[in-house]
């Protein structure tokens, strides 16, 4: 029996693709970097706070968090990025990504265990594993719960 789930896929770095389960995604919002209020004394991947529906939403540079080079350096401040708003048990976190690709139906029983040489070490706490899609490309499956509950921002959230 197939155990298919919906995932949102998006680009990571120049060539990689990641997916995150739709069940943990509340909303996807366009964000311009000028609307983010920087917060001092935070890990460099934390871009700051964004006003989302009157709430303070922490925004994270997804690529930098996962060990890629920060995309915010090469980006025009006026350009719109996309924020994936994750929600677990009433806690919210925004993951900034370059662009979305698609909604993917993936069979959770087909997930492969991550092996260390395939990805950056920074990724390991946030990785469930990976899928191989029809084009034979690897898609990293990120763990929304681990991302939100990361000790990196637990003290601030």
C-alpha positions as CSV (number, residue, x, y, z in Angstrom):
1,X,0.0,0.0,0.0
2,X,1.3,3.4,-0.9
3,X,1.8,6.0,1.9
4,X,1.8,9.2,-0.2
5,X,2.1,12.6,1.5
6,X,2.2,16.1,0.0
7,X,5.5,18.0,0.2
8,X,6.4,21.4,-0.9
9,X,9.7,21.4,-2.9
10,X,12.1,24.3,-3.2
11,X,15.6,25.1,-4.3
12,X,18.6,24.9,-2.1
13,X,21.8,26.4,-3.3
14,X,22.5,26.2,-7.0
15,X,21.6,22.6,-7.7
16,X,19.9,21.0,-4.8
17,X,16.2,20.5,-4.0
18,X,14.6,20.1,-0.6
19,X,11.1,19.1,0.4
20,X,9.1,19.8,3.6
21,X,5.8,18.1,4.5
22,X,2.8,20.3,3.8
23,X,1.1,19.2,7.1
24,X,3.5,21.6,9.0
25,X,3.2,24.5,6.6
26,X,0.7,27.2,7.5
27,X,1.3,29.6,4.7
28,X,3.7,30.8,2.1
29,X,4.3,34.5,2.0
30,X,6.4,36.8,-0.2
31,X,8.7,38.9,1.9
32,X,10.9,41.7,0.9
33,X,14.2,41.9,2.9
34,X,13.6,45.5,3.8
35,X,10.6,44.4,5.8
36,X,12.7,42.3,8.1
37,X,13.8,43.8,11.4
38,X,17.3,42.5,12.3
39,X,17.9,41.3,15.8
40,X,21.4,41.5,17.4
41,X,23.1,38.6,19.2
42,X,21.4,36.0,17.0
43,X,23.0,33.2,14.9
44,X,23.9,34.6,11.5
45,X,21.3,32.4,9.8
46,X,18.5,34.3,11.7
47,X,17.6,37.3,9.5
48,X,15.3,38.9,12.1
49,X,11.7,39.5,12.8
50,X,8.9,40.0,10.3
51,X,5.4,41.3,11.0
52,X,3.1,38.5,9.9
53,X,-0.6,39.0,10.5
54,X,0.3,41.2,13.4
55,X,2.5,38.6,15.0
56,X,6.3,38.6,15.3
57,X,7.6,35.9,13.0
58,X,11.3,34.9,13.2
59,X,12.8,34.5,9.7
60,X,15.7,32.2,9.0
61,X,17.9,32.0,6.0
62,X,17.2,28.4,5.2
63,X,20.4,27.9,3.0
64,X,22.7,29.3,5.6
65,X,21.1,27.3,8.4
66,X,21.8,24.1,6.3
67,X,25.4,25.0,5.6
68,X,25.1,26.6,2.1
69,X,26.4,30.1,1.6
70,X,24.0,32.7,2.7
71,X,21.7,33.8,-0.2
72,X,21.0,37.1,1.4
73,X,24.4,38.4,0.5
74,X,23.9,38.2,-3.3
75,X,20.3,39.4,-3.2
76,X,18.9,42.8,-4.0
77,X,17.3,44.1,-0.8
78,X,14.1,45.0,-2.8
79,X,13.7,41.6,-4.3
80,X,11.0,39.4,-2.9
81,X,11.9,36.1,-1.2
82,X,9.4,33.5,-0.3
83,X,8.9,32.5,3.4
84,X,7.5,29.1,4.3
85,X,5.7,29.6,7.6
86,X,6.1,26.4,9.7
87,X,3.8,25.7,12.6
88,X,4.2,23.1,15.3
89,X,2.0,23.2,18.5
90,X,1.4,26.9,18.2
91,X,5.1,27.8,17.5
92,X,5.8,29.5,14.2
93,X,9.0,30.0,12.2
94,X,9.6,31.4,8.8
95,X,12.0,29.7,6.4
96,X,13.2,32.1,3.6
97,X,13.9,30.3,0.3
98,X,14.8,31.5,-3.1
99,X,11.8,30.0,-4.9
100,X,9.3,27.1,-4.8
101,X,9.2,24.5,-7.4
102,X,6.1,22.4,-6.8
103,X,3.8,20.3,-4.6
104,X,5.2,16.8,-4.7
105,X,3.3,13.6,-3.8
106,X,6.0,11.4,-2.2
107,X,5.7,8.0,-0.7
108,X,7.1,8.2,2.8
109,X,8.1,4.6,2.8
110,X,10.5,5.4,0.0
111,X,12.6,7.8,2.1
112,X,16.3,6.8,2.3
113,X,18.4,7.3,5.3
114,X,20.9,10.2,5.1
115,X,24.5,9.2,4.9
116,X,27.1,11.8,6.0
117,X,29.0,12.3,2.8
118,X,25.9,13.4,0.8
119,X,25.2,16.7,2.6
120,X,26.6,19.5,4.8
121,X,27.1,18.5,8.4
122,X,25.0,21.5,9.4
123,X,22.1,19.8,7.8
124,X,22.1,16.6,9.9
125,X,19.9,17.8,12.8
126,X,17.2,19.0,10.3
127,X,17.2,16.1,7.9
128,X,14.8,13.2,7.8
129,X,16.5,11.6,4.9
130,X,16.1,12.0,1.1
131,X,13.9,10.9,-1.8
132,X,14.9,10.1,-5.3
133,X,12.5,11.7,-7.7
134,X,11.4,10.5,-11.2
135,X,14.2,12.4,-12.8
136,X,16.7,10.5,-10.6
137,X,17.5,13.6,-8.6
138,X,18.0,13.6,-4.9
139,X,15.5,15.7,-2.8
140,X,16.4,16.3,0.8
141,X,13.5,15.8,3.2
142,X,13.7,18.4,6.0
143,X,12.2,17.8,9.4
144,X,9.9,20.7,10.2
145,X,9.6,19.7,13.9
146,X,13.4,19.6,14.4
147,X,13.8,23.0,12.7
148,X,11.2,24.7,14.9
149,X,12.5,23.0,18.0
150,X,16.2,23.7,17.3
151,X,18.1,24.9,20.3
152,X,19.5,27.6,18.0
153,X,16.4,29.8,18.6
154,X,14.6,28.0,21.4
155,X,15.9,30.7,23.9
156,X,14.3,33.4,21.8
157,X,11.0,31.8,20.7
